[in-house]
């Protein structure tokens, strides 16, 4: 004769875990709900890692952690692109300054170089 395992809902598990977190002893909660203390211990571990009742404890799920790493990498890339943009702006300003120096101060027309003077 086989014993059928009982299944508990997420709500029930959360209720039991909340009772233990509120200060009730694990043994008394186990007796009151006819659940083994070891089962409650497993539910507590699941709750603390965020696998029971979502992220009730602020624990980070693997999916959230992967997204956090992706965001950090993208922020790093954006920082590099901003540095590149600033560098290109400086180069552009220097080229404009050099162009302004080679133009005629009277007419504002760029002076001809020797190659262009043919």
Buried (B, 14 or more C-beta within 10 A) or exposed (E): EEEEEEEBEEEEBBEBBBBBEEEBEBEEBBEEBEBEBEBBEEBBEBBBBBBBBEEBBEBBEEEEEEEEEEEEEEEEEEEEEEEEEEEEEEEEEEEEEEEEEEEEEEEEEEEEEEEEEE
